[in-house]
Amino acid sequence: MTDVSKPRPNPFRAAPNLLTLLRICLAPILVSAILEDRYALSFVLFIVAGLTDALDGLVARLLKQRTMLGQYLDPVADKLLLSTLFLTLMHKGLMPTRVTVLVFGRDVGILLVSALLYAAAGRREFHPSIFGKANTVAQVVAVAVVLLHQLSQAPWVVVMRTAALDATMVLTVVSGLHYAWLVAHRMGTAPANGRPSGQP
């Protein structure tokens, strides 16, 4: 006899995380397409990856299926995809070296500081600032326009490429400095027991 009191599993429960995993799986396919000079396919796949990024958060909010795994997995997927594409495009001579170095330097710095914060204060969560979110958007636009530039040499594409790369460099520096300020502020207000003030 079936236990009617047992809640039925939600078939959409894992949907946001599956979309995030799909984005991670697209990274090697995108790299292969770029290395093979298949820029039309690369552009389409990158747009698909961007749509999964927008959809996973939307689905999680609509279905109220936010999970701890998703909160950690989503930014990892974003960084993995973008960092890999910046390196690949630089290897192909399509992404300026200075832009890639700035993006990698900031991300590695944040990773190291986050590890130190966790080791020293046991703090794992650090919500992205408006500058960090703007920087991610600029990076996404920069990669998209660099790929589009291989398909079209239209003047507006050239102008947009330059603007997106300049915005990425500026926002990378600004968001990195802002993150450093936030870390210094929180470490300065943390009590002697290592827990940030105001935290249980």
Residue frames as qw, qx, qy, qz and C-alpha x, y, z in Angstrom:
[[0.000, 0.888, 0.460, 0.000, 0.00, 0.00, 0.00],
 [0.416, 0.500, -0.010, 0.759, 1.32, 3.40, -1.00],
 [0.352, -0.525, -0.430, 0.644, 2.08, 5.82, 1.80],
 [0.199, 0.799, 0.385, 0.416, 0.07, 8.89, 0.76],
 [0.373, -0.909, -0.076, 0.170, 1.58, 10.92, 3.57],
 [0.656, -0.270, 0.296, 0.640, 5.05, 10.73, 2.05],
 [0.225, 0.808, -0.052, -0.542, 5.79, 13.91, 0.07],
 [0.826, 0.463, 0.253, 0.200, 6.35, 13.42, -3.63],
 [0.532, -0.333, 0.230, 0.744, 9.76, 14.46, -4.91],
 [0.312, 0.841, 0.052, -0.439, 9.78, 17.62, -6.99],
 [0.834, 0.299, 0.309, 0.346, 11.02, 16.65, -10.49],
 [0.360, 0.833, 0.002, 0.419, 12.29, 20.21, -11.00],
 [0.610, -0.777, 0.020, 0.157, 14.23, 20.35, -7.74],
 [0.681, -0.321, 0.342, 0.563, 17.60, 19.81, -9.40],
 [0.536, 0.741, 0.321, 0.244, 16.83, 21.96, -12.47],
 [0.000, -0.984, 0.177, 0.002, 18.88, 25.03, -11.42],
 [0.524, -0.588, 0.580, 0.207, 21.93, 22.93, -10.56],
 [0.745, 0.255, 0.559, 0.262, 21.57, 20.95, -13.79],
 [0.398, 0.898, 0.121, 0.143, 21.63, 24.20, -15.77],
 [0.239, -0.882, 0.400, 0.070, 24.77, 25.22, -13.91],
 [0.687, -0.248, 0.643, 0.229, 26.40, 21.85, -14.65],
 [0.672, 0.607, 0.382, 0.185, 25.43, 22.26, -18.31],
 [0.145, 0.977, -0.152, 0.032, 27.32, 25.57, -18.33],
 [0.471, -0.637, 0.593, 0.144, 30.40, 23.81, -16.93],
 [0.748, 0.126, 0.620, 0.199, 30.12, 21.07, -19.57],
 [0.523, 0.829, 0.190, 0.063, 29.95, 23.69, -22.33],
 [0.230, -0.874, 0.340, 0.260, 33.40, 25.09, -21.39],
 [0.510, -0.298, 0.696, 0.407, 35.54, 22.38, -23.10],
 [0.535, 0.553, 0.603, 0.212, 33.25, 22.36, -26.14],
 [0.145, 0.982, 0.071, -0.096, 33.62, 26.12, -26.47],
 [0.354, -0.709, 0.502, 0.348, 37.39, 25.90, -26.13],
 [0.589, 0.049, 0.725, 0.354, 37.56, 23.24, -28.85],
 [0.428, 0.776, 0.451, 0.110, 35.39, 25.30, -31.19],
 [0.011, -0.971, 0.145, 0.190, 37.56, 28.41, -30.71],
 [0.462, -0.513, 0.629, 0.358, 40.80, 26.47, -31.21],
 [0.517, 0.250, 0.741, 0.348, 39.35, 25.08, -34.45],
 [0.009, -0.148, 0.232, 0.961, 38.38, 28.60, -35.60],
 [0.138, -0.497, -0.789, -0.336, 34.68, 27.75, -35.58],
 [0.053, -0.015, -0.321, 0.945, 33.64, 31.16, -34.36],
 [0.509, -0.237, -0.325, -0.761, 29.99, 31.00, -35.43],
 [0.731, -0.295, -0.614, -0.032, 29.53, 27.87, -33.34],
 [0.435, -0.072, -0.515, 0.735, 31.54, 29.42, -30.49],
 [0.169, -0.164, 0.062, -0.970, 29.33, 32.50, -30.47],
 [0.664, -0.289, -0.422, -0.546, 26.13, 30.46, -30.43],
 [0.714, -0.220, -0.621, 0.236, 27.40, 28.18, -27.65],
 [0.260, 0.016, -0.410, 0.874, 28.47, 31.17, -25.58],
 [0.405, -0.245, -0.105, -0.875, 25.01, 32.69, -25.92],
 [0.762, -0.277, -0.540, -0.226, 23.52, 29.37, -24.80],
 [0.570, -0.110, -0.576, 0.576, 25.88, 29.36, -21.81],
 [0.024, -0.139, 0.200, -0.969, 24.79, 32.90, -20.96],
 [0.603, -0.294, -0.316, -0.671, 21.15, 31.86, -21.12],
 [0.741, -0.255, -0.611, 0.113, 21.76, 28.98, -18.70],
 [0.333, 0.014, -0.452, 0.827, 23.39, 31.47, -16.33],
 [0.306, -0.178, 0.025, -0.935, 20.30, 33.67, -16.40],
 [0.709, -0.222, -0.472, -0.475, 17.86, 30.76, -16.24],
 [0.594, -0.115, -0.733, 0.310, 19.39, 28.88, -13.30],
 [0.071, -0.041, -0.459, 0.885, 18.94, 31.85, -10.97],
 [0.476, -0.078, -0.160, -0.861, 15.46, 32.56, -12.31],
 [0.712, -0.148, -0.641, -0.248, 14.34, 28.94, -11.97],
 [0.438, -0.080, -0.707, 0.549, 15.80, 28.73, -8.47],
 [0.136, 0.020, 0.308, -0.941, 13.82, 31.80, -7.38],
 [0.592, -0.065, -0.315, -0.739, 10.56, 30.78, -9.07],
 [0.787, -0.137, -0.587, -0.133, 10.64, 27.23, -7.71],
 [0.487, -0.745, 0.314, -0.329, 12.18, 28.30, -4.40],
 [0.988, -0.014, -0.052, 0.145, 14.89, 25.72, -4.93],
 [0.178, 0.829, -0.448, 0.284, 17.96, 27.65, -3.78],
 [0.943, -0.266, -0.137, 0.143, 20.50, 25.21, -2.36],
 [0.452, -0.778, 0.329, 0.287, 23.89, 25.58, -0.70],
 [0.687, 0.016, 0.557, 0.466, 25.41, 23.56, -3.57],
 [0.410, 0.748, 0.402, 0.333, 23.92, 25.97, -6.09],
 [0.160, -0.985, 0.024, 0.066, 25.23, 29.01, -4.23],
 [0.500, -0.592, 0.509, 0.376, 28.78, 27.66, -4.46],
 [0.647, 0.183, 0.645, 0.363, 28.48, 25.99, -7.87],
 [0.383, 0.862, 0.327, 0.051, 27.08, 28.97, -9.81],
 [0.018, -0.946, 0.276, 0.170, 30.03, 31.38, -9.30],
 [0.558, -0.370, 0.679, 0.303, 32.47, 28.51, -9.84],
 [0.622, 0.462, 0.593, 0.219, 30.80, 27.74, -13.19],
 [0.250, 0.963, 0.093, -0.034, 30.96, 31.41, -14.19],
 [0.240, -0.823, 0.467, 0.218, 34.64, 31.77, -13.30],
 [0.650, -0.109, 0.702, 0.269, 35.56, 28.46, -14.92],
 [0.572, 0.644, 0.477, 0.174, 33.84, 29.37, -18.18],
 [0.170, 0.985, -0.021, -0.001, 35.05, 32.97, -18.38],
 [0.394, -0.729, 0.511, 0.227, 38.61, 32.31, -17.21],
 [0.689, 0.040, 0.662, 0.294, 38.99, 29.43, -19.67],
 [0.508, 0.750, 0.379, 0.188, 37.66, 31.54, -22.54],
 [0.042, -0.973, 0.194, 0.120, 39.89, 34.51, -21.70],
 [0.516, -0.499, 0.631, 0.294, 42.94, 32.22, -21.76],
 [0.653, 0.298, 0.644, 0.263, 41.87, 30.52, -24.98],
 [0.363, 0.899, 0.230, 0.086, 41.13, 33.79, -26.75],
 [0.201, -0.884, 0.371, 0.203, 44.47, 35.22, -25.60],
 [0.634, -0.206, 0.679, 0.306, 46.19, 32.10, -26.94],
 [0.558, 0.548, 0.555, 0.284, 44.53, 32.74, -30.32],
 [0.320, -0.016, 0.127, 0.939, 45.64, 36.37, -30.24],
 [0.126, -0.616, -0.563, -0.537, 42.05, 37.64, -30.02],
 [0.484, -0.835, -0.260, -0.020, 42.05, 38.85, -26.40],
 [0.202, 0.800, -0.371, 0.425, 44.62, 41.45, -25.29],
 [0.643, 0.015, -0.648, 0.409, 47.15, 40.01, -22.85],
 [0.025, 0.221, -0.419, 0.880, 46.75, 42.93, -20.41],
 [0.650, -0.253, -0.085, -0.712, 43.01, 42.26, -20.09],
 [0.866, -0.093, -0.487, -0.064, 43.53, 38.57, -19.41],
 [0.481, 0.144, -0.582, 0.640, 46.29, 39.25, -16.87],
 [0.239, -0.273, 0.274, -0.891, 44.08, 41.74, -15.00],
 [0.787, -0.204, -0.217, -0.540, 41.11, 39.36, -14.95],
 [0.834, -0.030, -0.527, 0.160, 43.21, 36.42, -13.77],
 [0.303, 0.256, -0.514, 0.761, 45.13, 38.50, -11.25],
 [0.445, -0.310, 0.170, -0.822, 41.91, 39.72, -9.64],
 [0.874, -0.162, -0.277, -0.364, 40.31, 36.28, -9.53],
 [0.737, 0.081, -0.560, 0.369, 43.39, 34.58, -8.09],
 [0.079, 0.311, -0.433, 0.843, 43.73, 37.37, -5.52],
 [0.630, -0.291, 0.045, -0.718, 40.11, 37.01, -4.43],
 [0.894, -0.064, -0.432, -0.096, 40.48, 33.22, -4.23],
 [0.556, 0.166, -0.572, 0.580, 43.55, 33.52, -2.00],
 [0.159, -0.298, 0.339, -0.878, 42.00, 36.16, 0.24],
 [0.774, -0.240, -0.171, -0.560, 38.81, 34.09, 0.58],
 [0.832, -0.018, -0.529, 0.165, 40.88, 31.08, 1.62],
 [0.309, 0.214, -0.511, 0.773, 42.72, 33.20, 4.20],
 [0.443, -0.318, 0.111, -0.831, 39.43, 34.59, 5.52],
 [0.872, -0.195, -0.329, -0.307, 38.06, 31.09, 5.94],
 [0.726, 0.062, -0.543, 0.417, 41.24, 29.91, 7.67],
 [0.195, 0.199, -0.421, 0.863, 41.46, 32.93, 9.98],
 [0.348, -0.043, 0.300, -0.887, 37.83, 33.74, 10.70],
 [0.274, 0.230, 0.928, -0.100, 35.85, 30.74, 9.50],
 [0.414, 0.576, 0.171, -0.684, 33.98, 32.96, 7.07],
 [0.466, 0.129, 0.787, 0.384, 32.77, 31.27, 3.92],
 [0.299, 0.769, 0.548, 0.139, 30.11, 33.60, 2.55],
 [0.215, -0.443, 0.093, 0.866, 31.03, 36.85, 0.85],
 [0.474, 0.703, 0.518, -0.111, 28.24, 38.35, -1.22],
 [0.505, 0.250, 0.331, 0.757, 29.34, 39.93, -4.52],
 [0.024, -0.562, -0.188, 0.805, 29.25, 43.71, -4.66],
 [0.524, 0.769, 0.242, -0.274, 27.61, 45.79, -7.37],
 [0.136, 0.783, -0.522, -0.310, 31.08, 46.36, -8.83],
 [0.349, -0.232, 0.901, 0.114, 31.74, 42.62, -8.92],
 [0.567, 0.484, 0.653, -0.136, 28.45, 41.96, -10.70],
 [0.388, 0.867, -0.055, -0.310, 29.14, 44.78, -13.17],
 [0.094, -0.630, 0.721, 0.273, 32.59, 43.32, -13.81],
 [0.493, 0.070, 0.866, 0.050, 31.12, 39.90, -14.58],
 [0.532, 0.724, 0.386, -0.208, 28.67, 41.47, -17.03],
 [0.189, 0.860, -0.353, -0.318, 31.51, 43.39, -18.69],
 [0.283, -0.391, 0.850, 0.210, 33.53, 40.19, -19.04],
 [0.562, 0.360, 0.743, -0.051, 30.59, 38.34, -20.58],
 [0.442, 0.854, 0.132, -0.242, 29.98, 41.16, -23.06],
 [0.033, -0.764, 0.563, 0.313, 33.71, 41.36, -23.87],
 [0.412, -0.133, 0.883, 0.184, 33.95, 37.66, -24.71],
 [0.535, 0.579, 0.603, -0.116, 30.74, 37.79, -26.75],
 [0.331, 0.903, -0.044, -0.270, 31.87, 40.82, -28.77],
 [0.180, -0.606, 0.710, 0.311, 35.36, 39.43, -29.33],
 [0.477, 0.132, 0.859, 0.135, 33.76, 36.30, -30.80],
 [0.449, 0.768, 0.420, -0.179, 31.29, 38.38, -32.81],
 [0.051, 0.843, -0.325, -0.425, 34.19, 40.44, -34.17],
 [0.319, -0.263, 0.839, 0.353, 35.45, 37.29, -35.89],
 [0.382, 0.472, 0.788, 0.098, 32.14, 37.05, -37.74],
 [0.222, 0.883, 0.353, 0.214, 31.56, 40.72, -38.54],
 [0.496, -0.057, -0.059, 0.864, 33.84, 43.71, -39.02],
 [0.038, -0.820, -0.427, -0.379, 30.96, 46.18, -38.84],
 [0.164, 0.542, -0.279, 0.776, 31.95, 49.54, -37.31],
 [0.595, -0.574, 0.085, -0.556, 29.55, 49.14, -34.38],
 [0.960, -0.188, -0.184, 0.093, 31.09, 45.76, -33.55],
 [0.615, 0.325, -0.285, 0.659, 34.59, 47.28, -33.55],
 [0.146, -0.582, 0.200, -0.774, 33.47, 50.15, -31.31],
 [0.804, -0.457, -0.030, -0.380, 31.60, 47.82, -28.96],
 [0.905, 0.014, -0.296, 0.306, 34.61, 45.51, -28.71],
 [0.367, 0.410, -0.321, 0.771, 36.88, 48.36, -27.69],
 [0.410, -0.542, 0.123, -0.724, 34.33, 49.69, -25.19],
 [0.913, -0.320, -0.165, -0.192, 33.72, 46.25, -23.65],
 [0.803, 0.103, -0.335, 0.482, 37.44, 45.56, -23.21],
 [0.125, 0.469, -0.277, 0.829, 38.05, 49.00, -21.68],
 [0.628, -0.499, 0.017, -0.597, 35.08, 48.54, -19.33],
 [0.938, -0.167, -0.297, 0.066, 36.39, 45.11, -18.32],
 [0.587, 0.239, -0.378, 0.675, 39.79, 46.52, -17.39],
 [0.148, -0.484, 0.203, -0.838, 38.34, 49.44, -15.42],
 [0.766, -0.406, -0.049, -0.497, 35.78, 47.34, -13.57],
 [0.877, -0.014, -0.416, 0.240, 38.32, 44.61, -12.84],
 [0.366, 0.274, -0.411, 0.789, 40.54, 47.14, -11.06],
 [0.364, -0.417, 0.116, -0.825, 37.65, 48.92, -9.31],
 [0.867, -0.303, -0.216, -0.333, 35.95, 45.72, -8.14],
 [0.784, 0.064, -0.468, 0.402, 39.28, 44.30, -6.96],
 [0.158, 0.317, -0.375, 0.857, 40.05, 47.43, -4.90],
 [0.579, -0.385, -0.005, -0.719, 36.51, 47.45, -3.52],
 [0.903, -0.179, -0.386, -0.052, 36.81, 43.81, -2.51],
 [0.577, 0.157, -0.480, 0.642, 40.12, 44.55, -0.78],
 [0.160, -0.383, 0.237, -0.878, 38.47, 47.43, 1.11],
 [0.782, -0.334, -0.177, -0.496, 35.59, 45.20, 2.22],
 [0.851, -0.051, -0.466, 0.238, 38.00, 42.54, 3.44],
 [0.337, 0.251, -0.426, 0.801, 40.07, 45.08, 5.39],
 [0.410, -0.393, 0.081, -0.819, 36.90, 46.55, 6.92],
 [0.871, -0.277, -0.257, -0.314, 35.47, 43.18, 7.97],
 [0.765, 0.032, -0.477, 0.431, 38.76, 41.94, 9.36],
 [0.142, 0.340, -0.338, 0.866, 39.11, 45.20, 11.28],
 [0.550, -0.339, 0.095, -0.758, 35.67, 44.81, 12.85],
 [0.811, -0.103, -0.569, -0.088, 36.01, 41.08, 13.62],
 [0.599, -0.719, 0.237, -0.260, 36.22, 40.32, 17.37],
 [0.140, -0.638, 0.756, -0.043, 39.10, 38.45, 18.93],
 [0.701, -0.039, 0.694, -0.158, 37.40, 35.05, 18.64],
 [0.225, -0.128, 0.770, 0.583, 37.70, 35.26, 14.86],
 [0.224, 0.604, 0.758, 0.103, 34.00, 35.71, 14.12],
 [0.109, 0.367, 0.213, 0.899, 32.94, 38.85, 12.24],
 [0.127, 0.164, 0.505, -0.838, 30.98, 41.30, 14.36],
 [0.578, 0.188, -0.001, -0.794, 27.24, 40.93, 14.14],
 [0.645, 0.143, -0.690, -0.295, 27.49, 37.26, 13.24],
 [0.843, -0.434, 0.051, -0.314, 26.19, 34.49, 15.55]]
